């Protein structure tokens, strides 16, 4: 591995953009089920014209495991909460800005959709529920944009465009999904120096917060109470500051001094540390600054690489920091890995030409899948024919396939099918839930009862005898009745299914049975069925 001298000269991000370098490399960290998060480094056009591919890095071993063809521009990246999709902004160049967002399926490592957004898209963030994506449209260097595009992830369509300040740059969503925070950096000659607060319910700006010179990176603490903003400054008006915003008041409550030109910012999962990376001082190099959120003091400074362009993120377990190194002419392309326990650089992963990442680019930790456990419910479970029953899968273990049998020979592979029973009967239902780890079957015997109108029938014993005569009546009805009404011919009645009745007077008695269920009722009458004689 090529040795990296971390005290190399570092160049400012805005200078590189001013020089018109538009071939960017993007790092995306996502989680593959059953494994550590993976890093996707998109390699755009380098000196040899080797653009359009991206490298897959296993962050457990910090090794490149695959190189996949693709065509992404960057720099913004956001991974959805499930780790199944990655969204990439394609910003283009100052003379030819891009205006799309690429949607990548992480199970296939392929672009599955391209969404048209505003001019020069830059920062990007996904809502906590994964349903919305927010994109800052920064425009060009001399003609800044002033909008945020809102993408519906179900349709990959822009459903709203929100006007914010000039040159929107970074974007972050609050943990409850109710607010979106956008840094407005303006232009190099005319900085905006604000943060717009958007209400996600109305897609309206509800507050504008004055911060430091030329804000770039932005991150929200996991409890939603603080927002951290890097103020990168300009050559004529350099900045060394991170602004801390109280989300309850939308006021800056603290300003933390770090190194020259802070760019990227990330908060650890516990909310106890904020990590800021600066693009650096030409004489000293680039550094990561660890800030204690309780005191707003820098507690550690780590030499991080040759040049940084804003890419920094903390792993879901909080143990590692990944810092992107833009590098120099022929060295330093890759990722610096820092151990948060020791604040020491533990590895450097060399990569393709000029890696670039801006935003929350680490995917979630995913628990390895287990064999599913099948479970289900149905409604209704009884009724008259024809009976439409809605079955609901309640299996655990994340099944990916389902097989239902409804007890009459019919089957379904839907997750939550509705089935019509046309004939009366009792039906046993089974569900087999399947995933990559195996399958499991749940069976409910005689779970569905479908009834037809009953047909009344009965017998009695004895049917004749002397007073007093005890007669045992037996229901022999078909069609599964649920209610019975007997009349014994002398004014007496019973609602039992199989009653015994005592006749006290001599005579001939007509007996009637009415049976009822959900489908209707039926009556059987036997005239002079019981004969009672005198003693």
Beta strands, then each sheet from edge to edge (+ up, - down):
strand 1: 25-31
strand 2: 37-43
strand 3: 53-58
strand 4: 63-69
strand 5: 77-79
strand 6: 85-92
strand 7: 97-105
strand 8: 110-116
strand 9: 121-126
strand 10: 132-139
strand 11: 144-152
strand 12: 157-163
strand 13: 168-173
strand 14: 179-184
strand 15: 194-199
strand 16: 204-210
strand 17: 215-220
strand 18: 226-233
strand 19: 238-246
strand 20: 251-257
strand 21: 262-267
strand 22: 273-278
strand 23: 286-292
strand 24: 297-305
strand 25: 312-314
strand 26: 320-325
strand 27: 334-339
strand 28: 344-350
strand 29: 355-356
strand 30: 376-379
strand 31: 382-384
strand 32: 387-393
strand 33: 401-405
strand 34: 411-412
strand 35: 418-421
strand 36: 425-435
strand 37: 438-451
strand 38: 458-461
strand 39: 464-466
strand 40: 469-475
strand 41: 483-487
strand 42: 493-494
strand 43: 500-503
strand 44: 507-517
strand 45: 520-533
sheet 1: 4+ 3- 2+ 1- 29-
sheet 2: 5+ 6- 7+ 8-
sheet 3: 9+ 10- 11+ 12-
sheet 4: 13+ 14- 15+ 16-
sheet 5: 17+ 18- 19+ 20-
sheet 6: 21+ 22- 23+ 24-
sheet 7: 25+ 26- 27+ 28-
sheet 8: 30+ 32- 35+
sheet 9: 31+ 37+ 36- 33+ 34-
sheet 10: 38+ 40- 43+
sheet 11: 39+ 45+ 44- 41+ 42-
end
